Amino acid sequence: MTRMVKEQQTFFEEKWHEHFGSEYDPLAVNVVVSADMLRVMLADGREVAAPLVWFPRLQEATEEQRKNWRFIGGGVGIHWASVDEDISVDTLLMRK
């Protein structure tokens, strides 16, 4: 990494922490559910994946039910009404 890139990265990290503080809630921006995996893309660029065996309701749901999700709390979690499942980003990151 060049010195200039490192300085820019440090600058943006400092501005981020000034605005949001050291702790912030990562937000989901997209969700993809396959027959065996849940993938959640976060606003900060990370992608989190977890096997559906961790979420029995989703594992037993039909493909159509797995596709029928919506964000809750502006992206702090995901809700599947038809299978009564809520999963928070913090749970996927094992933060709480």
C-alpha positions in Angstrom: 0.0 0.0 0.0 1.4 3.4 -0.9 1.9 6.1 1.6 -0.8 8.2 0.0 -3.4 5.4 0.0 -2.6 4.7 3.7 -3.0 8.4 4.5 -6.4 8.5 2.7 -7.5 5.3 4.5 -6.5 6.7 7.9 -8.3 10.0 7.1 -11.6 8.3 6.1 -11.4 6.0 9.1 -11.0 9.0 11.4 -13.9 10.8 9.8 -16.1 7.6 10.0 -15.3 7.3 13.8 -16.0 11.0 14.3 -19.4 10.7 12.7 -20.5 7.3 13.8 -18.4 6.7 16.9 -16.2 3.7 17.5 -19.3 1.4 17.7 -21.8 1.3 14.9 -24.4 -1.1 13.7 -23.4 -2.7 10.4 -26.3 -2.6 8.0 -27.4 -5.3 5.5 -27.9 -4.1 1.9 -28.7 -7.4 0.1 -29.7 -10.9 1.0 -29.3 -14.1 -1.0 -30.6 -17.4 0.3 -29.8 -20.7 -1.5 -30.9 -24.2 -0.6 -28.1 -24.5 1.9 -26.6 -21.0 2.6 -27.6 -17.5 3.8 -25.4 -14.7 2.3 -25.8 -11.1 3.6 -24.0 -8.2 2.0 -23.2 -5.3 4.3 -23.1 -1.6 3.6 -19.4 -1.6 4.6 -18.5 -4.0 1.8 -18.4 -7.2 3.8 -20.3 -10.4 2.9 -21.4 -12.7 5.7 -22.4 -16.3 5.0 -23.9 -18.9 7.3 -25.2 -22.4 6.6 -29.0 -22.7 6.7 -28.7 -25.5 9.3 -28.2 -22.7 11.8 -31.7 -21.5 10.9 -34.0 -24.5 10.8 -37.1 -22.4 9.8 -35.3 -21.2 6.7 -33.8 -24.6 6.0 -37.3 -26.1 6.0 -38.9 -23.2 4.0 -39.7 -23.4 0.3 -37.5 -21.5 -2.2 -40.3 -19.0 -2.6 -40.6 -18.5 1.2 -36.8 -18.0 1.4 -36.9 -15.3 -1.3 -39.7 -13.4 0.5 -37.7 -11.4 3.0 -37.6 -7.7 4.0 -35.1 -5.6 6.0 -36.0 -4.6 9.6 -34.6 -1.6 11.4 -33.2 -0.1 8.2 -31.0 -3.1 7.6 -30.0 -4.1 11.2 -31.9 -7.4 10.5 -33.8 -9.5 8.0 -37.4 -10.7 8.5 -39.2 -13.7 6.7 -42.9 -13.2 7.6 -44.0 -16.5 6.0 -41.7 -18.6 8.2 -41.7 -16.2 11.3 -37.9 -15.8 11.2 -35.9 -12.7 12.2 -32.1 -12.7 11.9 -30.0 -9.7 13.0 -26.7 -8.7 11.4 -25.2 -8.8 14.9 -26.2 -12.5 15.2 -24.5 -13.3 11.9 -21.4 -11.4 13.0 -21.7 -13.1 16.4 -21.4 -9.7 18.1 -24.3 -10.3 20.5 
